């Protein structure tokens, strides 16, 4: 967990709070958060609670008081005024990042297992331009999974600003080693981000 936190700190710098928790360890939900999980299976409830715990850890790093983080009708977390944030989880960990909007007007994070993307999903996830870039990648399937993760982070970052549900084809990434940006798109904000692999996990962060 410490190395994941350190990797995220390198990606985001000092102006973001970072929380990392284990989704296998039960965490308590605040009363305002429980309604979102009233019909959830135990595994989903545990993951949800771990994500909220991670968010409160991240907020504490910014000297913000611990508060409930309810889920909106669109299933997105409802952050306090003046705060941007994002939560993601996989089998190994839950991650939350938060920031003052003065530093990060919006932010999105994604974590995925660092294994290849299924071949039949590559044309669904990757645009023609991205598929050309993949031809030169040392590990075609893993590079495609990294594009998938980066696009998940981009989706989370753009949604608070646009309110739009977008598909993978709405975003074409320009990738330069561990950094990426979104090719010009008049309907989306100008987003950029960082992607890397740490402890067998793909970590992607996108922000304005």
C-alpha positions in Angstrom: 0.0 0.0 0.0 2.8 2.4 0.8 4.4 2.1 -2.6 1.1 2.7 -4.3 0.6 5.8 -2.2 4.1 7.0 -3.0 3.5 6.4 -6.7 0.3 8.4 -6.6 2.1 11.2 -4.7 4.7 11.4 -7.5 1.9 11.6 -10.0 -0.2 14.2 -8.2 2.3 16.3 -6.3 1.7 17.9 -2.8 -1.7 19.5 -3.5 -3.8 16.3 -3.4 -4.9 14.1 -0.6 -4.5 10.4 -1.1 -6.1 7.5 0.6 -5.5 3.8 0.0 -7.4 1.0 1.8 -7.8 -2.8 1.6 -11.3 -3.7 0.2 -11.1 -7.0 2.0 -11.1 -5.3 5.4 -14.6 -4.3 6.6 -15.1 -0.5 7.0 -18.0 1.4 8.5 -20.4 3.5 6.4 -21.8 6.7 7.7 -25.6 6.9 8.0 -25.9 9.3 5.0 -24.0 6.7 2.9 -26.0 3.6 3.8 -29.0 4.2 1.5 -26.9 3.8 -1.6 -26.0 0.3 -0.5 -29.4 -0.9 0.8 -29.7 -3.5 -1.9 -26.1 -4.2 -2.6 -24.5 -7.6 -2.3 -21.9 -7.8 0.6 -18.9 -7.6 -1.7 -20.1 -4.4 -3.3 -21.0 -2.9 0.1 -17.5 -3.7 1.5 -15.8 -2.1 -1.6 -18.1 0.9 -1.3 -17.2 1.3 2.4 -13.5 0.9 1.8 -13.7 3.6 -0.9 -15.4 6.0 1.5 -12.8 5.3 4.2 -10.1 6.0 1.6 -11.8 9.3 0.7 -11.8 10.4 4.4 -8.1 9.5 4.7 -7.4 11.6 1.6 -9.4 14.5 3.0 -7.5 14.3 6.3 -4.3 14.8 4.4 -5.7 18.2 3.4 -6.7 19.0 6.9 -10.4 18.7 6.0 -12.8 17.3 8.6 -14.2 13.8 8.1 -17.7 13.9 6.6 -20.1 11.6 4.9 -19.7 11.2 1.1 -23.1 10.2 -0.2 -23.8 8.8 -3.7 -25.8 11.0 -6.1 -28.6 9.8 -8.3 -26.0 9.3 -11.0 -24.0 7.1 -8.6 -21.1 9.6 -8.5 -19.7 10.6 -5.1 -21.0 14.0 -3.8 -18.0 15.9 -2.6 -18.0 19.0 -0.4 -18.2 22.4 -2.0 -14.7 23.5 -3.3 -13.4 19.9 -3.4 -12.8 17.6 -6.4 -12.3 13.9 -5.9 -12.4 10.5 -7.4 -12.6 6.9 -6.1 -11.6 3.6 -7.7 -11.1 0.1 -6.6 -9.9 -3.3 -7.7 -9.5 -6.6 -5.9 -6.3 -5.5 -4.2 -7.0 -1.9 -3.1 -9.4 1.0 -3.0 -7.9 4.4 -3.9 -9.4 7.9 -3.3 -7.8 11.2 -4.3 -9.2 14.7 -3.4 -8.0 18.2 -3.9 -9.1 21.8 -3.6 -10.7 22.9 -6.9 -8.3 25.8 -6.9 -5.5 23.3 -7.5 -7.4 20.6 -9.4 -10.7 21.8 -10.8 -11.6 18.2 -11.6 -9.8 14.9 -11.1 -10.3 11.3 -12.1 -8.5 8.1 -11.0 -8.6 4.5 -12.1 -6.9 1.3 -10.9 -6.8 -1.9 -12.8 -4.9 -5.2 -12.7 -1.9 -5.0 -14.9 -2.9 -7.8 -17.3 -3.7 -7.7 -21.0 -7.0 -6.4 -22.3 -9.0 -9.1 -24.1 -8.3 -8.9 -27.8 -12.0 -8.6 -28.7 -12.2 -5.5 -26.6 -9.3 -3.6 -28.2 -11.3 -2.3 -31.2 -14.1 -1.3 -28.8 -11.8 0.6 -26.4 -9.1 1.9 -28.7 -9.6 4.4 -31.5 -7.9 3.7 -34.9 -5.1 6.2 -34.0 -4.5 4.5 -30.7 -4.4 1.1 -32.4 -1.7 2.4 -34.7 0.3 3.5 -31.6 -0.2 0.0 -30.1 1.6 -1.7 -33.0 4.9 -0.3 -31.6 4.1 -1.2 -28.0 6.4 -3.9 -26.4 3.3 -5.6 -24.9 0.3 -5.0 -27.1 -2.4 -6.3 -24.7 -1.0 -4.6 -21.6 -0.6 -1.3 -23.5 -4.3 -1.6 -24.6 -5.3 -2.2 -20.9 -3.4 1.0 -20.0 -5.4 2.9 -22.6 -8.6 1.4 -21.1 -7.5 2.6 -17.6 -6.6 6.1 -18.8 -9.9 6.5 -20.5 -11.7 5.4 -17.3 -9.8 8.2 -15.5 -10.7 10.7 -18.2 -14.4 9.8 -18.0 -14.4 10.4 -14.2 -12.6 13.7 -14.6 -14.8 15.1 -17.4 -18.1 14.0 -15.9 -18.4 16.6 -13.1 -17.7 19.4 -15.7 -19.9 18.2 -18.5 -22.5 15.8 -17.0 -22.0 13.7 -20.1 -21.9 9.9 -20.3 -19.4 9.2 -23.0 -18.1 6.0 -24.7 -14.5 5.0 -25.3 -14.8 6.3 -28.9 -15.4 9.8 -27.6 -11.8 10.1 -26.4 -8.6 9.6 -28.4 -5.5 9.7 -26.3 -2.1 11.1 -27.2 0.4 9.1 -25.2 4.1 10.0 -24.5 5.7 7.4 -22.2 3.9 7.7 -18.8 1.9 10.8 -19.7 -1.2 11.3 -21.8 -3.5 14.0 -23.1 -6.8 14.0 -24.8 -6.8 14.9 -28.5 -8.7 18.1 -29.4 -12.4 17.5 -28.8 -14.8 20.5 -28.8 -17.3 18.8 -26.4 -14.8 17.9 -23.7 -12.5 19.9 -21.4 -8.8 19.8 -22.0 -7.6 16.9 -19.9 -4.2 15.4 -19.3 -2.8 12.8 -17.0 -0.3 10.2 -15.9 -0.3 6.4 -16.1 2.1 3.9 -14.6 2.3 0.3 -13.2 3.0 -0.3 -9.6 2.7 -3.6 -7.6 1.0 -5.3 -10.5 -1.6 -2.5 -10.8 -2.2 0.1 -13.5 -2.7 3.5 -11.9 -4.2 6.3 -14.0 -4.9 9.9 -13.1 -6.6 12.5 -15.3 -7.2 16.2 -14.5 -7.6 19.6 -16.0 
